[in-house]
Amino acid sequence: MLSFAAPWVFLLLPLPAAVYFLAPPRREKTASVRIPFFRRVAQAAGVEPKSGSVIRSRARLQTACIIIIWVLLVLALARPERLGEPIVIEKSARDVVLALDISGSMDQRDFQTDSGAPMQRLDAVKGVLKQFIAERDGDRMALIIFGTRAFIQAPFTEDLNSLNGFLDQTQVGMAGPNTALGDAIGLGIRTFESSEVDQRLMIVLSDGADTSSRMTPVNASAIAAEKNVVIYTIGVGDPNASGEDRVDLQTLQDIADRTGGEYFFADDTTALEQTYARIDELNPRTVETQSYRPRQSLSHIPLLLALMVLLVSTAGFHFSHRKKGVS
């Protein structure tokens, strides 16, 4: 499709005609030499002397070339361009932080594979989490791991393959044997400080009770609510265990309630998959759509044509004058 970036330039097209008809011809006096036999020379040449100004006339071809050159120059100034097919870019309007508990209790083998074989909790969680990440095409995601301390394993990124790579490198106990749930939520809130979108979602997965946080999980969730961060909590531990190995379901429930999220409990891979599917239903992906059409400038074409017409007309003018001189 052809369009013009500055179509108003076409208003200049009648400008030479307006100058031609409205502006008077330029007059000037020229010095001359009077000779005593001037009349005889005029009679010999067959010309009758007259007084007054003389306006030089142009040949029709020369006038046509000037008009064509002017039209081509105006066409170039109007900036013709070829528009390509519309290109639509979708940008996610949601940022997601995954907070994963890798304390010592995640080494328990109380999950089962499809064949019934026991599986480590962390391996089961990582398998389902990878699928969840792969389906977040277009979202920005960050990964936080926590044990005795909380760390950012991967900052916000749209490269979900690299995020899965960081998840593969995560091992039980690499952040300490205890559980700092409140610190993990606080670190997630600080991670969202670089986010410019309105929809901020944090998914916290833990299998134990908070024992080493400097900020309680309830206080951290209250701050998250003020920052418009919605937290979904997932408990994967044993609520009947004792000590630090017992998952604190009530705390996870309170965290979700305070931020407008939901709490889930998953005791096997099937329940865990259903949990992430439910989170998808509750938080459908939102996108910001931008579209544009690629533009290719064509201004050089009328400029080249104008140059060619100028060269051809100049060459023709000199050739005709030379021919007259020879004859």
HELIX and SHEET records of a PDB file:
HELIX    1   1 PRO A    7  LEU A   12  5                                   6    
HELIX    2   2 LEU A   15  LEU A   22  1                                   8    
HELIX    3   3 PHE A   38  ALA A   45  1                                   8    
HELIX    4   4 ARG A   60  LEU A   77  1                                  18    
HELIX    5   5 GLY A  104  ASP A  107  5                                   4    
HELIX    6   6 ARG A  121  ALA A  134  1                                  14    
HELIX    7   7 LEU A  160  ASP A  168  1                                   9    
HELIX    8   8 LEU A  181  THR A  191  1                                  11    
HELIX    9   9 PHE A  192  SER A  194  5                                   3    
HELIX   10  10 PRO A  217  GLU A  226  1                                  10    
HELIX   11  11 GLY A  243  ASP A  245  5                                   3    
HELIX   12  12 LEU A  249  THR A  259  1                                  11    
HELIX   13  13 THR A  269  LEU A  282  1                                  14    
HELIX   14  14 HIS A  300  VAL A  326  1                                  27    
SHEET    1   A 3 LEU A   2  PHE A   4  0                                        
SHEET    2   A 3 PRO A  80  LEU A  83 -1                                        
SHEET    3   A 3 ARG A 295  SER A 297 -1                                        
SHEET    1   B 2 ILE A  87  SER A  92  0                                        
SHEET    2   B 2 VAL A 287  TYR A 292 -1                                        
SHEET    1   C 6 ALA A 150  THR A 157  0                                        
SHEET    2   C 6 ARG A 140  PHE A 146 -1                                        
SHEET    3   C 6 ARG A  94  ASP A 101  1                                        
SHEET    4   C 6 GLN A 199  SER A 206  1                                        
SHEET    5   C 6 VAL A 229  GLY A 235  1                                        
SHEET    6   C 6 TYR A 263  PHE A 265  1                                        
SHEET    1   D 2 PHE A 111  GLN A 112  0                                        
SHEET    2   D 2 PRO A 118  MET A 119 -1                                        
END                                                                             
